[in-house]
Amino acid sequence: MRIYQLIFLISFGICFLSCLYHFFRTLFLTRPREYAKARGKVLPAVVYSFTGAMSPAHKETAYLHLPTYVSGLVYHLGTFLSLILVFLFVFGFYPFKVWLVLFSAFLAVSFLAGLFILVKRIVKRGLRLLSNPDDYISNVLVTLLHGFVFVTLVWHPFVPVLLVWTSLLMFYIPLGKLKHMVYFFTSRIYLARFYGKRGVWPLENTEG
């Protein structure tokens, strides 16, 4: 095993254990004592929390800013795809033919989406005033990950650079705002427990 592969695996292990700790710690901290009798079921609410509740129609901040919503969606999907491909690269697997073209095309779009979000943060005064260095560092780390994975798909010898960069990203995740990847899941589960037990979610149960 090459040194850059070992560094990546160590960084991933540290990142994974840290995120796992924050996940369970946050999940158990958000379990207040329930006094009201349950009126609904939690499991359907959990499913709805990660599906229908994420629809722009049910999110005011989304349907009022659809270009940013779509850019964010593409950006996050590109991040998941990038991380999956990084793990494939570590063990010497590469997509072939049509998959190579599709993944490259999508990552090119997600890279541009990341740049769009970064530029919007810099240009819009309101966002700029709310931003701190962590916001910019996180965006640059992830956006360049998309770009480096794209380069690696086109030119395989770029793998060492990609893995070193991804290692930096892994080390940074537990320290900065990128840790929100953990809080996204815990917050959706918390909301599902809260509204599910009260029979409010899934929303279709209360409509009509």
C-alpha positions as CSV (number, residue, x, y, z in Angstrom):
1,M,0.0,0.0,0.0
2,R,1.3,3.4,-1.0
3,I,1.8,6.1,1.7
4,Y,-0.9,8.4,0.2
5,Q,-3.4,5.5,0.4
6,L,-2.4,4.9,4.0
7,I,-2.8,8.6,4.9
8,F,-6.2,8.6,3.3
9,L,-7.4,5.6,5.2
10,I,-6.2,7.0,8.5
11,S,-7.9,10.3,7.8
12,F,-11.1,8.6,6.9
13,G,-11.0,6.4,10.1
14,I,-10.5,9.5,12.2
15,C,-13.3,11.4,10.4
16,F,-15.7,8.4,10.6
17,L,-15.2,7.8,14.3
18,S,-15.6,11.5,15.1
19,C,-18.8,11.8,13.0
20,L,-20.2,8.6,14.6
21,Y,-19.5,10.0,18.0
22,H,-21.3,13.3,17.2
23,F,-24.2,11.4,15.6
24,F,-25.1,9.3,18.6
25,R,-24.3,12.1,21.1
26,T,-26.6,14.5,19.3
27,L,-29.3,11.9,18.7
28,F,-29.5,11.0,22.4
29,L,-29.3,14.6,23.5
30,T,-32.4,15.4,21.5
31,R,-34.7,12.9,23.3
32,P,-36.8,15.0,25.7
33,R,-39.2,13.2,27.9
34,E,-42.5,12.8,26.2
35,Y,-45.7,13.4,28.3
36,A,-48.3,13.5,25.6
37,K,-49.8,10.3,24.3
38,A,-48.5,9.4,20.8
39,R,-51.0,10.0,18.0
40,G,-48.9,8.8,15.1
41,K,-46.1,6.5,14.1
42,V,-42.4,7.6,13.9
43,L,-41.2,5.3,11.1
44,P,-43.4,6.8,8.3
45,A,-42.5,10.2,9.6
46,V,-38.8,9.4,9.3
47,V,-39.3,8.3,5.7
48,Y,-41.3,11.5,5.0
49,S,-38.6,13.6,6.7
50,F,-36.0,12.5,4.2
51,T,-38.3,12.6,1.1
52,G,-41.5,14.7,0.9
53,A,-40.4,17.1,3.6
54,M,-37.3,18.0,1.5
55,S,-39.5,19.0,-1.4
56,P,-39.2,22.7,-2.4
57,A,-43.0,22.9,-2.1
58,H,-42.6,22.3,1.7
59,K,-39.5,24.4,2.3
60,E,-40.0,28.2,2.2
61,T,-36.2,28.8,1.8
62,A,-36.2,26.5,-1.2
63,Y,-39.1,27.5,-3.4
64,L,-38.2,31.2,-2.9
65,H,-34.7,30.5,-4.1
66,L,-35.0,27.7,-6.6
67,P,-31.7,28.3,-8.5
68,T,-29.7,28.0,-5.2
69,Y,-31.8,25.0,-4.2
70,V,-31.1,23.1,-7.4
71,S,-27.4,24.1,-7.3
72,G,-27.2,22.9,-3.7
73,L,-28.9,19.6,-4.7
74,V,-26.5,19.0,-7.6
75,Y,-23.5,20.0,-5.4
76,H,-24.4,17.6,-2.6
77,L,-25.0,14.7,-5.1
78,G,-21.7,15.5,-6.7
79,T,-20.0,15.3,-3.3
80,F,-21.5,11.9,-2.6
81,L,-20.5,10.7,-6.0
82,S,-17.0,12.1,-5.6
83,L,-16.5,10.3,-2.2
84,I,-17.7,7.0,-3.7
85,L,-15.3,7.4,-6.6
86,V,-12.4,8.2,-4.3
87,F,-12.9,4.9,-2.5
88,L,-13.0,3.1,-5.8
89,F,-9.7,4.8,-6.8
90,V,-8.1,3.8,-3.5
91,F,-8.6,0.1,-4.4
92,G,-7.7,0.5,-8.1
93,F,-11.2,0.5,-9.6
94,Y,-12.2,2.9,-12.3
95,P,-15.5,3.3,-14.2
96,F,-15.4,2.4,-17.8
97,K,-16.9,3.7,-21.1
98,V,-20.4,5.2,-20.6
99,W,-20.1,5.5,-16.8
100,L,-16.8,7.4,-17.2
101,V,-18.5,9.9,-19.5
102,L,-21.6,10.3,-17.3
103,F,-19.7,10.7,-14.1
104,S,-17.3,13.2,-15.7
105,A,-20.2,15.3,-17.1
106,F,-22.0,15.3,-13.8
107,L,-19.0,16.3,-11.8
108,A,-18.3,19.1,-14.2
109,V,-21.8,20.4,-13.5
110,S,-21.5,19.9,-9.7
111,F,-18.1,21.7,-9.8
112,L,-19.7,24.7,-11.5
113,A,-22.6,24.5,-8.9
114,G,-20.0,24.8,-6.2
115,L,-18.4,27.8,-7.8
116,F,-21.8,29.4,-8.2
117,I,-22.6,29.0,-4.5
118,L,-19.1,30.4,-3.6
119,V,-19.5,33.4,-5.9
120,K,-23.0,34.1,-4.6
121,R,-21.7,34.1,-1.0
122,I,-18.9,36.6,-2.0
123,V,-21.1,38.9,-4.2
124,K,-24.3,39.1,-2.1
125,R,-23.8,41.5,0.7
126,G,-26.2,39.7,3.1
127,L,-24.6,36.4,2.7
128,R,-21.1,37.9,2.9
129,L,-21.9,39.5,6.2
130,L,-23.2,36.2,7.6
131,S,-20.1,34.3,6.4
132,N,-16.9,33.4,8.2
133,P,-13.6,31.9,7.0
134,D,-15.0,28.4,7.6
135,D,-17.7,28.9,5.0
136,Y,-15.2,29.7,2.4
137,I,-12.7,27.0,3.4
138,S,-15.4,24.3,3.4
139,N,-16.7,25.3,0.0
140,V,-13.2,25.4,-1.6
141,L,-12.2,22.0,-0.1
142,V,-15.4,20.3,-1.4
143,T,-15.5,22.1,-4.8
144,L,-11.9,21.3,-5.6
145,L,-12.7,17.7,-4.6
146,H,-15.2,17.6,-7.4
147,G,-12.6,19.1,-9.8
148,F,-9.9,16.7,-8.7
149,V,-12.1,13.6,-9.1
150,F,-13.0,14.9,-12.6
151,V,-9.3,15.2,-13.4
152,T,-8.7,11.7,-12.1
153,L,-11.4,10.2,-14.2
154,V,-9.7,11.7,-17.2
155,W,-6.2,11.0,-16.1
156,H,-5.7,8.2,-13.7
157,P,-2.1,9.1,-12.5
158,F,-3.7,12.1,-10.7
159,V,-4.8,9.7,-7.9
160,P,-2.1,10.6,-5.4
161,V,-2.9,14.3,-5.5
162,L,-6.6,13.5,-5.2
163,L,-6.1,11.2,-2.1
164,V,-3.9,13.8,-0.4
165,W,-6.5,16.5,-1.0
166,T,-9.3,14.2,0.2
167,S,-7.3,13.4,3.3
168,L,-7.1,17.1,4.1
169,L,-10.9,17.3,3.7
170,M,-11.4,14.3,6.0
171,F,-9.2,15.9,8.7
172,Y,-11.1,19.1,8.4
173,I,-14.7,17.7,8.5
174,P,-14.8,17.2,12.3
175,L,-13.4,20.7,12.9
176,G,-15.6,22.9,10.7
177,K,-19.1,23.4,9.3
178,L,-18.8,20.3,7.1
179,K,-19.8,18.4,10.3
180,H,-23.3,19.4,9.3
181,M,-23.4,16.2,7.3
182,V,-24.0,14.5,10.7
183,Y,-26.5,17.1,12.0
184,F,-28.5,16.8,8.8
185,F,-29.4,13.3,9.7
186,T,-29.9,13.8,13.4
187,S,-32.1,16.9,12.8
188,R,-34.3,15.1,10.3
189,I,-34.7,12.1,12.7
190,Y,-35.5,14.5,15.6
191,L,-38.2,16.3,13.5
192,A,-39.6,13.0,12.4
193,R,-39.9,11.8,16.1
194,F,-41.4,15.1,17.2
195,Y,-44.0,15.5,14.4
196,G,-44.5,11.7,13.8
197,K,-45.6,11.0,17.3
198,R,-48.1,13.9,17.1
199,G,-49.6,12.6,13.9
200,V,-48.5,15.7,11.9
201,W,-46.0,13.9,9.6
202,P,-46.4,12.6,7.0
203,L,-48.0,15.8,5.9
204,E,-50.5,13.9,3.7
205,N,-52.1,12.6,6.8
206,T,-53.2,16.1,7.8
207,E,-54.3,17.4,4.4
208,G,-57.8,17.5,3.0
